[in-house]
Amino acid sequence: MSQTITVKGMSCEHCEQTVEEALEALDGVTSATADHDAETATVEGTADSDVLTTAVEEAGYEATDAEA
């Protein structure tokens, strides 16, 4: 299952990597791709969107469920 979340505060590729690593560390996430230009992260797996947004926020960025 693919989910997209909105991530604000990313400004470079290092930010994308930080967000991707935070998401990929979660149970149920098989892959994550962040895009600072689009302000999104696309996640493959079964993790709940609340868990995803919490992980991104703990990494220092603002996150919301893009589909909400």
PDB file of N, H, CA, C and O in Angstrom:
ATOM      1  N   MET A   1       0.839  -1.176   0.000  1.00  0.00           N
ATOM      2  CA  MET A   1       0.000   0.000   0.000  1.00  0.00           C
ATOM      3  C   MET A   1       0.884   1.239   0.000  1.00  0.00           C
ATOM      4  O   MET A   1       1.867   1.311   0.737  1.00  0.00           O
ATOM      5  N   SER A   2       0.530   2.204  -0.824  1.00  0.00           N
ATOM      6  H   SER A   2      -0.269   2.145  -1.423  1.00  0.00           H
ATOM      7  CA  SER A   2       1.287   3.443  -0.921  1.00  0.00           C
ATOM      8  C   SER A   2       0.514   4.572  -0.245  1.00  0.00           C
ATOM      9  O   SER A   2      -0.695   4.711  -0.429  1.00  0.00           O
ATOM     10  N   GLN A   3       1.232   5.376   0.541  1.00  0.00           N
ATOM     11  H   GLN A   3       2.214   5.264   0.691  1.00  0.00           H
ATOM     12  CA  GLN A   3       0.639   6.538   1.198  1.00  0.00           C
ATOM     13  C   GLN A   3       1.528   7.746   0.935  1.00  0.00           C
ATOM     14  O   GLN A   3       2.750   7.622   0.849  1.00  0.00           O
ATOM     15  N   THR A   4       0.914   8.905   0.811  1.00  0.00           N
ATOM     16  H   THR A   4      -0.078   9.006   0.881  1.00  0.00           H
ATOM     17  CA  THR A   4       1.668  10.138   0.651  1.00  0.00           C
ATOM     18  C   THR A   4       1.339  11.054   1.814  1.00  0.00           C
ATOM     19  O   THR A   4       0.173  11.254   2.153  1.00  0.00           O
ATOM     20  N   ILE A   5       2.385  11.612   2.427  1.00  0.00           N
ATOM     21  H   ILE A   5       3.333  11.450   2.152  1.00  0.00           H
ATOM     22  CA  ILE A   5       2.184  12.596   3.488  1.00  0.00           C
ATOM     23  C   ILE A   5       2.846  13.904   3.068  1.00  0.00           C
ATOM     24  O   ILE A   5       3.816  13.911   2.309  1.00  0.00           O
ATOM     25  N   THR A   6       2.314  14.990   3.568  1.00  0.00           N
ATOM     26  H   THR A   6       1.526  14.984   4.185  1.00  0.00           H
ATOM     27  CA  THR A   6       2.896  16.304   3.320  1.00  0.00           C
ATOM     28  C   THR A   6       3.950  16.564   4.384  1.00  0.00           C
ATOM     29  O   THR A   6       3.704  16.371   5.575  1.00  0.00           O
ATOM     30  N   VAL A   7       5.129  17.004   3.947  1.00  0.00           N
ATOM     31  H   VAL A   7       5.329  17.160   2.980  1.00  0.00           H
ATOM     32  CA  VAL A   7       6.239  17.278   4.863  1.00  0.00           C
ATOM     33  C   VAL A   7       6.737  18.682   4.595  1.00  0.00           C
ATOM     34  O   VAL A   7       7.224  18.975   3.503  1.00  0.00           O
ATOM     35  N   LYS A   8       6.620  19.551   5.582  1.00  0.00           N
ATOM     36  H   LYS A   8       6.224  19.314   6.470  1.00  0.00           H
ATOM     37  CA  LYS A   8       7.099  20.928   5.447  1.00  0.00           C
ATOM     38  C   LYS A   8       8.380  21.103   6.244  1.00  0.00           C
ATOM     39  O   LYS A   8       8.548  20.528   7.319  1.00  0.00           O
ATOM     40  N   GLY A   9       9.280  21.911   5.692  1.00  0.00           N
ATOM     41  H   GLY A   9       9.142  22.378   4.818  1.00  0.00           H
ATOM     42  CA  GLY A   9      10.521  22.202   6.387  1.00  0.00           C
ATOM     43  C   GLY A   9      11.748  21.579   5.738  1.00  0.00           C
ATOM     44  O   GLY A   9      12.874  21.872   6.139  1.00  0.00           O
ATOM     45  N   MET A  10      11.542  20.721   4.737  1.00  0.00           N
ATOM     46  H   MET A  10      10.627  20.483   4.411  1.00  0.00           H
ATOM     47  CA  MET A  10      12.689  20.159   4.026  1.00  0.00           C
ATOM     48  C   MET A  10      13.195  21.196   3.030  1.00  0.00           C
ATOM     49  O   MET A  10      12.409  21.826   2.323  1.00  0.00           O
ATOM     50  N   SER A  11      14.535  21.369   2.980  1.00  0.00           N
ATOM     51  H   SER A  11      15.173  20.857   3.554  1.00  0.00           H
ATOM     52  CA  SER A  11      15.075  22.360   2.052  1.00  0.00           C
ATOM     53  C   SER A  11      16.162  21.810   1.143  1.00  0.00           C
ATOM     54  O   SER A  11      16.660  22.527   0.275  1.00  0.00           O
ATOM     55  N   CYS A  12      16.539  20.543   1.328  1.00  0.00           N
ATOM     56  H   CYS A  12      16.135  19.960   2.033  1.00  0.00           H
ATOM     57  CA  CYS A  12      17.654  20.001   0.538  1.00  0.00           C
ATOM     58  C   CYS A  12      17.592  18.481   0.520  1.00  0.00           C
ATOM     59  O   CYS A  12      16.714  17.869   1.128  1.00  0.00           O
ATOM     60  N   GLU A  13      18.547  17.884  -0.194  1.00  0.00           N
ATOM     61  H   GLU A  13      19.260  18.381  -0.688  1.00  0.00           H
ATOM     62  CA  GLU A  13      18.603  16.425  -0.280  1.00  0.00           C
ATOM     63  C   GLU A  13      18.921  15.784   1.067  1.00  0.00           C
ATOM     64  O   GLU A  13      18.456  14.680   1.350  1.00  0.00           O
ATOM     65  N   HIS A  14      19.701  16.456   1.892  1.00  0.00           N
ATOM     66  H   HIS A  14      20.079  17.353   1.663  1.00  0.00           H
ATOM     67  CA  HIS A  14      19.991  15.921   3.232  1.00  0.00           C
ATOM     68  C   HIS A  14      18.706  15.826   4.049  1.00  0.00           C
ATOM     69  O   HIS A  14      18.502  14.857   4.779  1.00  0.00           O
ATOM     70  N   CYS A  15      17.854  16.818   3.928  1.00  0.00           N
ATOM     71  H   CYS A  15      18.020  17.606   3.335  1.00  0.00           H
ATOM     72  CA  CYS A  15      16.554  16.780   4.614  1.00  0.00           C
ATOM     73  C   CYS A  15      15.734  15.589   4.122  1.00  0.00           C
ATOM     74  O   CYS A  15      15.122  14.878   4.919  1.00  0.00           O
ATOM     75  N   GLU A  16      15.725  15.376   2.806  1.00  0.00           N
ATOM     76  H   GLU A  16      16.223  15.954   2.159  1.00  0.00           H
ATOM     77  CA  GLU A  16      15.004  14.231   2.250  1.00  0.00           C
ATOM     78  C   GLU A  16      15.527  12.929   2.847  1.00  0.00           C
ATOM     79  O   GLU A  16      14.745  12.057   3.227  1.00  0.00           O
ATOM     80  N   GLN A  17      16.844  12.799   2.928  1.00  0.00           N
ATOM     81  H   GLN A  17      17.479  13.507   2.619  1.00  0.00           H
ATOM     82  CA  GLN A  17      17.444  11.584   3.470  1.00  0.00           C
ATOM     83  C   GLN A  17      17.055  11.381   4.927  1.00  0.00           C
ATOM     84  O   GLN A  17      16.777  10.255   5.341  1.00  0.00           O
ATOM     85  N   THR A  18      17.031  12.453   5.709  1.00  0.00           N
ATOM     86  H   THR A  18      17.257  13.368   5.374  1.00  0.00           H
ATOM     87  CA  THR A  18      16.648  12.367   7.117  1.00  0.00           C
ATOM     88  C   THR A  18      15.217  11.860   7.250  1.00  0.00           C
ATOM     89  O   THR A  18      14.939  10.985   8.071  1.00  0.00           O
ATOM     90  N   VAL A  19      14.318  12.403   6.451  1.00  0.00           N
ATOM     91  H   VAL A  19      14.544  13.113   5.784  1.00  0.00           H
ATOM     92  CA  VAL A  19      12.916  11.987   6.488  1.00  0.00           C
ATOM     93  C   VAL A  19      12.780  10.528   6.039  1.00  0.00           C
ATOM     94  O   VAL A  19      12.071   9.744   6.670  1.00  0.00           O
ATOM     95  N   GLU A  20      13.458  10.171   4.955  1.00  0.00           N
ATOM     96  H   GLU A  20      14.034  10.808   4.442  1.00  0.00           H
ATOM     97  CA  GLU A  20      13.392   8.792   4.463  1.00  0.00           C
ATOM     98  C   GLU A  20      13.889   7.806   5.513  1.00  0.00           C
ATOM     99  O   GLU A  20      13.269   6.763   5.723  1.00  0.00           O
ATOM    100  N   GLU A  21      14.999   8.123   6.172  1.00  0.00           N
ATOM    101  H   GLU A  21      15.503   8.969   6.001  1.00  0.00           H
ATOM    102  CA  GLU A  21      15.541   7.221   7.196  1.00  0.00           C
ATOM    103  C   GLU A  21      14.596   7.095   8.384  1.00  0.00           C
ATOM    104  O   GLU A  21      14.437   6.007   8.936  1.00  0.00           O
ATOM    105  N   ALA A  22      13.969   8.197   8.781  1.00  0.00           N
ATOM    106  H   ALA A  22      14.099   9.082   8.333  1.00  0.00           H
ATOM    107  CA  ALA A  22      13.026   8.154   9.898  1.00  0.00           C
ATOM    108  C   ALA A  22      11.833   7.260   9.563  1.00  0.00           C
ATOM    109  O   ALA A  22      11.358   6.501  10.407  1.00  0.00           O
ATOM    110  N   LEU A  23      11.358   7.358   8.333  1.00  0.00           N
ATOM    111  H   LEU A  23      11.743   7.975   7.647  1.00  0.00           H
ATOM    112  CA  LEU A  23      10.214   6.554   7.923  1.00  0.00           C
ATOM    113  C   LEU A  23      10.587   5.087   7.727  1.00  0.00           C
ATOM    114  O   LEU A  23       9.846   4.195   8.141  1.00  0.00           O
ATOM    115  N   GLU A  24      11.728   4.837   7.102  1.00  0.00           N
ATOM    116  H   GLU A  24      12.330   5.561   6.766  1.00  0.00           H
ATOM    117  CA  GLU A  24      12.131   3.455   6.834  1.00  0.00           C
ATOM    118  C   GLU A  24      12.489   2.685   8.098  1.00  0.00           C
ATOM    119  O   GLU A  24      12.551   1.456   8.073  1.00  0.00           O
ATOM    120  N   ALA A  25      12.724   3.386   9.199  1.00  0.00           N
ATOM    121  H   ALA A  25      12.673   4.384   9.220  1.00  0.00           H
ATOM    122  CA  ALA A  25      13.024   2.731  10.472  1.00  0.00           C
ATOM    123  C   ALA A  25      11.767   2.165  11.141  1.00  0.00           C
ATOM    124  O   ALA A  25      11.864   1.415  12.112  1.00  0.00           O
ATOM    125  N   LEU A  26      10.605   2.520  10.628  1.00  0.00           N
ATOM    126  H   LEU A  26      10.527   3.129   9.839  1.00  0.00           H
ATOM    127  CA  LEU A  26       9.347   2.093  11.234  1.00  0.00           C
ATOM    128  C   LEU A  26       8.956   0.688  10.800  1.00  0.00           C
ATOM    129  O   LEU A  26       9.203   0.280   9.666  1.00  0.00           O
ATOM    130  N   ASP A  27       8.337  -0.047  11.731  1.00  0.00           N
ATOM    131  H   ASP A  27       8.137   0.285  12.653  1.00  0.00           H
ATOM    132  CA  ASP A  27       7.762  -1.344  11.391  1.00  0.00           C
ATOM    133  C   ASP A  27       6.648  -1.123  10.371  1.00  0.00           C
ATOM    134  O   ASP A  27       5.841  -0.204  10.508  1.00  0.00           O
ATOM    135  N   GLY A  28       6.612  -1.962   9.363  1.00  0.00           N
ATOM    136  H   GLY A  28       7.268  -2.709   9.252  1.00  0.00           H
ATOM    137  CA  GLY A  28       5.555  -1.870   8.369  1.00  0.00           C
ATOM    138  C   GLY A  28       5.896  -0.999   7.174  1.00  0.00           C
ATOM    139  O   GLY A  28       5.113  -0.923   6.228  1.00  0.00           O
ATOM    140  N   VAL A  29       7.055  -0.335   7.196  1.00  0.00           N
ATOM    141  H   VAL A  29       7.691  -0.397   7.965  1.00  0.00           H
ATOM    142  CA  VAL A  29       7.465   0.491   6.059  1.00  0.00           C
ATOM    143  C   VAL A  29       8.515  -0.272   5.264  1.00  0.00           C
ATOM    144  O   VAL A  29       9.550  -0.665   5.801  1.00  0.00           O
ATOM    145  N   THR A  30       8.236  -0.478   3.970  1.00  0.00           N
ATOM    146  H   THR A  30       7.395  -0.158   3.534  1.00  0.00           H
ATOM    147  CA  THR A  30       9.194  -1.182   3.120  1.00  0.00           C
ATOM    148  C   THR A  30      10.091  -0.214   2.357  1.00  0.00           C
ATOM    149  O   THR A  30      11.230  -0.554   2.036  1.00  0.00           O
ATOM    150  N   SER A  31       9.594   0.992   2.062  1.00  0.00           N
ATOM    151  H   SER A  31       8.669   1.268   2.322  1.00  0.00           H
ATOM    152  CA  SER A  31      10.411   2.020   1.418  1.00  0.00           C
ATOM    153  C   SER A  31       9.767   3.377   1.601  1.00  0.00           C
ATOM    154  O   SER A  31       8.562   3.488   1.831  1.00  0.00           O
ATOM    155  N   ALA A  32      10.598   4.418   1.493  1.00  0.00           N
ATOM    156  H   ALA A  32      11.576   4.328   1.307  1.00  0.00           H
ATOM    157  CA  ALA A  32      10.110   5.791   1.605  1.00  0.00           C
ATOM    158  C   ALA A  32      10.925   6.672   0.670  1.00  0.00           C
ATOM    159  O   ALA A  32      12.141   6.521   0.552  1.00  0.00           O
ATOM    160  N   THR A  33      10.237   7.592   0.010  1.00  0.00           N
ATOM    161  H   THR A  33       9.250   7.714   0.105  1.00  0.00           H
ATOM    162  CA  THR A  33      10.890   8.545  -0.873  1.00  0.00           C
ATOM    163  C   THR A  33      10.368   9.936  -0.550  1.00  0.00           C
ATOM    164  O   THR A  33       9.164  10.184  -0.621  1.00  0.00           O
ATOM    165  N   ALA A  34      11.269  10.843  -0.195  1.00  0.00           N
ATOM    166  H   ALA A  34      12.247  10.641  -0.137  1.00  0.00           H
ATOM    167  CA  ALA A  34      10.891  12.212   0.129  1.00  0.00           C
ATOM    168  C   ALA A  34      11.291  13.142  -1.013  1.00  0.00           C
ATOM    169  O   ALA A  34      12.277  12.901  -1.709  1.00  0.00           O
ATOM    170  N   ASP A  35      10.517  14.201  -1.193  1.00  0.00           N
ATOM    171  H   ASP A  35       9.716  14.397  -0.627  1.00  0.00           H
ATOM    172  CA  ASP A  35      10.785  15.195  -2.236  1.00  0.00           C
ATOM    173  C   ASP A  35      10.612  16.580  -1.621  1.00  0.00           C
ATOM    174  O   ASP A  35       9.492  17.006  -1.341  1.00  0.00           O
ATOM    175  N   HIS A  36      11.739  17.288  -1.408  1.00  0.00           N
ATOM    176  H   HIS A  36      12.649  16.942  -1.635  1.00  0.00           H
ATOM    177  CA  HIS A  36      11.642  18.582  -0.742  1.00  0.00           C
ATOM    178  C   HIS A  36      10.962  19.635  -1.616  1.00  0.00           C
ATOM    179  O   HIS A  36      10.321  20.544  -1.088  1.00  0.00           O
ATOM    180  N   ASP A  37      11.086  19.532  -2.939  1.00  0.00           N
ATOM    181  H   ASP A  37      11.606  18.794  -3.368  1.00  0.00           H
ATOM    182  CA  ASP A  37      10.427  20.495  -3.823  1.00  0.00           C
ATOM    183  C   ASP A  37       8.906  20.355  -3.763  1.00  0.00           C
ATOM    184  O   ASP A  37       8.182  21.351  -3.746  1.00  0.00           O
ATOM    185  N   ALA A  38       8.434  19.123  -3.731  1.00  0.00           N
ATOM    186  H   ALA A  38       9.022  18.314  -3.744  1.00  0.00           H
ATOM    187  CA  ALA A  38       6.989  18.863  -3.687  1.00  0.00           C
ATOM    188  C   ALA A  38       6.438  18.874  -2.268  1.00  0.00           C
ATOM    189  O   ALA A  38       5.223  18.860  -2.072  1.00  0.00           O
ATOM    190  N   GLU A  39       7.327  18.897  -1.276  1.00  0.00           N
ATOM    191  H   GLU A  39       8.314  18.908  -1.434  1.00  0.00           H
ATOM    192  CA  GLU A  39       6.950  18.851   0.142  1.00  0.00           C
ATOM    193  C   GLU A  39       6.129  17.607   0.460  1.00  0.00           C
ATOM    194  O   GLU A  39       5.120  17.675   1.162  1.00  0.00           O
ATOM    195  N   THR A  40       6.582  16.454  -0.076  1.00  0.00           N
ATOM    196  H   THR A  40       7.402  16.399  -0.647  1.00  0.00           H
ATOM    197  CA  THR A  40       5.877  15.199   0.175  1.00  0.00           C
ATOM    198  C   THR A  40       6.854  14.081   0.495  1.00  0.00           C
ATOM    199  O   THR A  40       8.050  14.159   0.213  1.00  0.00           O
ATOM    200  N   ALA A  41       6.300  13.044   1.093  1.00  0.00           N
ATOM    201  H   ALA A  41       5.328  12.981   1.322  1.00  0.00           H
ATOM    202  CA  ALA A  41       7.009  11.777   1.256  1.00  0.00           C
ATOM    203  C   ALA A  41       6.024  10.686   0.883  1.00  0.00           C
ATOM    204  O   ALA A  41       4.886  10.668   1.353  1.00  0.00           O
ATOM    205  N   THR A  42       6.474   9.778   0.034  1.00  0.00           N
ATOM    206  H   THR A  42       7.398   9.793  -0.348  1.00  0.00           H
ATOM    207  CA  THR A  42       5.658   8.645  -0.385  1.00  0.00           C
ATOM    208  C   THR A  42       6.212   7.400   0.287  1.00  0.00           C
ATOM    209  O   THR A  42       7.406   7.110   0.220  1.00  0.00           O
ATOM    210  N   VAL A  43       5.311   6.675   0.936  1.00  0.00           N
ATOM    211  H   VAL A  43       4.341   6.911   0.991  1.00  0.00           H
ATOM    212  CA  VAL A  43       5.716   5.534   1.753  1.00  0.00           C
ATOM    213  C   VAL A  43       5.012   4.279   1.257  1.00  0.00           C
ATOM    214  O   VAL A  43       3.802   4.278   1.029  1.00  0.00           O
ATOM    215  N   GLU A  44       5.786   3.211   1.094  1.00  0.00           N
ATOM    216  H   GLU A  44       6.769   3.212   1.280  1.00  0.00           H
ATOM    217  CA  GLU A  44       5.238   1.900   0.750  1.00  0.00           C
ATOM    218  C   GLU A  44       5.227   1.061   2.024  1.00  0.00           C
ATOM    219  O   GLU A  44       6.212   1.024   2.761  1.00  0.00           O
ATOM    220  N   GLY A  45       4.117   0.395   2.273  1.00  0.00           N
ATOM    221  H   GLY A  45       3.317   0.425   1.674  1.00  0.00           H
ATOM    222  CA  GLY A  45       4.026  -0.466   3.435  1.00  0.00           C
ATOM    223  C   GLY A  45       2.680  -0.363   4.104  1.00  0.00           C
ATOM    224  O   GLY A  45       1.724   0.179   3.549  1.00  0.00           O
ATOM    225  N   THR A  46       2.624  -0.898   5.317  1.00  0.00           N
ATOM    226  H   THR A  46       3.401  -1.338   5.768  1.00  0.00           H
ATOM    227  CA  THR A  46       1.348  -0.998   6.022  1.00  0.00           C
ATOM    228  C   THR A  46       1.259  -0.118   7.262  1.00  0.00           C
ATOM    229  O   THR A  46       0.282  -0.209   8.006  1.00  0.00           O
ATOM    230  N   ALA A  47       2.247   0.726   7.500  1.00  0.00           N
ATOM    231  H   ALA A  47       3.040   0.800   6.895  1.00  0.00           H
ATOM    232  CA  ALA A  47       2.245   1.566   8.701  1.00  0.00           C
ATOM    233  C   ALA A  47       1.095   2.569   8.648  1.00  0.00           C
ATOM    234  O   ALA A  47       0.744   3.070   7.580  1.00  0.00           O
ATOM    235  N   ASP A  48       0.517   2.851   9.804  1.00  0.00           N
ATOM    236  H   ASP A  48       0.802   2.444  10.672  1.00  0.00           H
ATOM    237  CA  ASP A  48      -0.570   3.808   9.935  1.00  0.00           C
ATOM    238  C   ASP A  48      -0.068   5.222   9.669  1.00  0.00           C
ATOM    239  O   ASP A  48       1.062   5.554  10.029  1.00  0.00           O
ATOM    240  N   SER A  49      -0.890   6.056   9.045  1.00  0.00           N
ATOM    241  H   SER A  49      -1.808   5.786   8.752  1.00  0.00           H
ATOM    242  CA  SER A  49      -0.474   7.418   8.706  1.00  0.00           C
ATOM    243  C   SER A  49      -0.128   8.243   9.949  1.00  0.00           C
ATOM    244  O   SER A  49       0.737   9.116   9.879  1.00  0.00           O
ATOM    245  N   ASP A  50      -0.778   7.990  11.070  1.00  0.00           N
ATOM    246  H   ASP A  50      -1.481   7.281  11.127  1.00  0.00           H
ATOM    247  CA  ASP A  50      -0.444   8.707  12.304  1.00  0.00           C
ATOM    248  C   ASP A  50       0.970   8.375  12.764  1.00  0.00           C
ATOM    249  O   ASP A  50       1.684   9.244  13.263  1.00  0.00           O
ATOM    250  N   VAL A  51       1.370   7.125  12.598  1.00  0.00           N
ATOM    251  H   VAL A  51       0.789   6.419  12.193  1.00  0.00           H
ATOM    252  CA  VAL A  51       2.724   6.704  12.960  1.00  0.00           C
ATOM    253  C   VAL A  51       3.743   7.376  12.046  1.00  0.00           C
ATOM    254  O   VAL A  51       4.811   7.794  12.493  1.00  0.00           O
ATOM    255  N   LEU A  52       3.405   7.476  10.767  1.00  0.00           N
ATOM    256  H   LEU A  52       2.537   7.137  10.403  1.00  0.00           H
ATOM    257  CA  LEU A  52       4.295   8.117   9.806  1.00  0.00           C
ATOM    258  C   LEU A  52       4.506   9.590  10.135  1.00  0.00           C
ATOM    259  O   LEU A  52       5.639  10.072  10.162  1.00  0.00           O
ATOM    260  N   THR A  53       3.415  10.297  10.384  1.00  0.00           N
ATOM    261  H   THR A  53       2.495   9.906  10.363  1.00  0.00           H
ATOM    262  CA  THR A  53       3.543  11.731  10.665  1.00  0.00           C
ATOM    263  C   THR A  53       4.290  11.975  11.972  1.00  0.00           C
ATOM    264  O   THR A  53       5.061  12.929  12.077  1.00  0.00           O
ATOM    265  N   THR A  54       4.069  11.133  12.954  1.00  0.00           N
ATOM    266  H   THR A  54       3.443  10.358  12.870  1.00  0.00           H
ATOM    267  CA  THR A  54       4.792  11.268  14.224  1.00  0.00           C
ATOM    268  C   THR A  54       6.291  11.088  14.018  1.00  0.00           C
ATOM    269  O   THR A  54       7.086  11.838  14.584  1.00  0.00           O
ATOM    270  N   ALA A  55       6.685  10.106  13.219  1.00  0.00           N
ATOM    271  H   ALA A  55       6.039   9.496  12.759  1.00  0.00           H
ATOM    272  CA  ALA A  55       8.111   9.861  12.964  1.00  0.00           C
ATOM    273  C   ALA A  55       8.754  11.051  12.266  1.00  0.00           C
ATOM    274  O   ALA A  55       9.880  11.425  12.592  1.00  0.00           O
ATOM    275  N   VAL A  56       8.055  11.643  11.318  1.00  0.00           N
ATOM    276  H   VAL A  56       7.140  11.339  11.054  1.00  0.00           H
ATOM    277  CA  VAL A  56       8.587  12.808  10.606  1.00  0.00           C
ATOM    278  C   VAL A  56       8.710  14.000  11.553  1.00  0.00           C
ATOM    279  O   VAL A  56       9.701  14.728  11.515  1.00  0.00           O
ATOM    280  N   GLU A  57       7.707  14.195  12.397  1.00  0.00           N
ATOM    281  H   GLU A  57       6.902  13.604  12.428  1.00  0.00           H
ATOM    282  CA  GLU A  57       7.757  15.289  13.363  1.00  0.00           C
ATOM    283  C   GLU A  57       8.894  15.105  14.359  1.00  0.00           C
ATOM    284  O   GLU A  57       9.551  16.074  14.740  1.00  0.00           O
ATOM    285  N   GLU A  58       9.129  13.865  14.784  1.00  0.00           N
ATOM    286  H   GLU A  58       8.595  13.078  14.475  1.00  0.00           H
ATOM    287  CA  GLU A  58      10.232  13.599  15.700  1.00  0.00           C
ATOM    288  C   GLU A  58      11.590  13.825  15.032  1.00  0.00           C
ATOM    289  O   GLU A  58      12.589  14.058  15.713  1.00  0.00           O
ATOM    290  N   ALA A  59      11.622  13.757  13.693  1.00  0.00           N
ATOM    291  H   ALA A  59      10.811  13.568  13.140  1.00  0.00           H
ATOM    292  CA  ALA A  59      12.853  14.029  12.949  1.00  0.00           C
ATOM    293  C   ALA A  59      13.055  15.534  12.737  1.00  0.00           C
ATOM    294  O   ALA A  59      14.086  15.957  12.215  1.00  0.00           O
ATOM    295  N   GLY A  60      12.065  16.339  13.144  1.00  0.00           N
ATOM    296  H   GLY A  60      11.227  15.996  13.568  1.00  0.00           H
ATOM    297  CA  GLY A  60      12.229  17.789  13.093  1.00  0.00           C
ATOM    298  C   GLY A  60      11.479  18.514  11.992  1.00  0.00           C
ATOM    299  O   GLY A  60      11.774  19.673  11.701  1.00  0.00           O
ATOM    300  N   TYR A  61      10.507  17.841  11.372  1.00  0.00           N
ATOM    301  H   TYR A  61      10.268  16.900  11.608  1.00  0.00           H
ATOM    302  CA  TYR A  61       9.761  18.455  10.281  1.00  0.00           C
ATOM    303  C   TYR A  61       8.277  18.436  10.611  1.00  0.00           C
ATOM    304  O   TYR A  61       7.830  17.682  11.475  1.00  0.00           O
ATOM    305  N   GLU A  62       7.520  19.272   9.913  1.00  0.00           N
ATOM    306  H   GLU A  62       7.884  19.885   9.211  1.00  0.00           H
ATOM    307  CA  GLU A  62       6.070  19.325  10.099  1.00  0.00           C
ATOM    308  C   GLU A  62       5.437  18.353   9.101  1.00  0.00           C
ATOM    309  O   GLU A  62       5.765  18.385   7.915  1.00  0.00           O
ATOM    310  N   ALA A  63       4.543  17.499   9.569  1.00  0.00           N
ATOM    311  H   ALA A  63       4.277  17.474  10.532  1.00  0.00           H
ATOM    312  CA  ALA A  63       3.943  16.512   8.691  1.00  0.00           C
ATOM    313  C   ALA A  63       2.439  16.416   8.890  1.00  0.00           C
ATOM    314  O   ALA A  63       1.932  16.535  10.006  1.00  0.00           O
ATOM    315  N   THR A  64       1.738  16.199   7.783  1.00  0.00           N
ATOM    316  H   THR A  64       2.150  16.102   6.877  1.00  0.00           H
ATOM    317  CA  THR A  64       0.293  15.952   7.817  1.00  0.00           C
ATOM    318  C   THR A  64      -0.023  14.894   6.782  1.00  0.00           C
ATOM    319  O   THR A  64       0.710  14.722   5.807  1.00  0.00           O
ATOM    320  N   ASP A  65      -1.106  14.195   6.996  1.00  0.00           N
ATOM    321  H   ASP A  65      -1.701  14.335   7.788  1.00  0.00           H
ATOM    322  CA  ASP A  65      -1.574  13.197   6.040  1.00  0.00           C
ATOM    323  C   ASP A  65      -2.074  13.945   4.816  1.00  0.00           C
ATOM    324  O   ASP A  65      -3.044  14.696   4.911  1.00  0.00           O
ATOM    325  N   ALA A  66      -1.439  13.759   3.678  1.00  0.00           N
ATOM    326  H   ALA A  66      -0.651  13.149   3.600  1.00  0.00           H
ATOM    327  CA  ALA A  66      -1.793  14.488   2.448  1.00  0.00           C
ATOM    328  C   ALA A  66      -3.181  14.118   1.954  1.00  0.00           C
ATOM    329  O   ALA A  66      -3.795  14.881   1.209  1.00  0.00           O
ATOM    330  N   GLU A  67      -3.679  12.968   2.354  1.00  0.00           N
ATOM    331  H   GLU A  67      -3.181  12.348   2.960  1.00  0.00           H
ATOM    332  CA  GLU A  67      -4.977  12.517   1.872  1.00  0.00           C
ATOM    333  C   GLU A  67      -6.120  12.936   2.796  1.00  0.00           C
ATOM    334  O   GLU A  67      -7.283  12.638   2.524  1.00  0.00           O
ATOM    335  N   ALA A  68      -5.788  13.624   3.883  1.00  0.00           N
ATOM    336  H   ALA A  68      -4.843  13.866   4.104  1.00  0.00           H
ATOM    337  CA  ALA A  68      -6.834  14.033   4.831  1.00  0.00           C
ATOM    338  C   ALA A  68      -7.546  15.278   4.348  1.00  0.00           C
ATOM    339  O   ALA A  68      -8.456  15.768   5.017  1.00  0.00           O
TER     340      ALA A  68
END
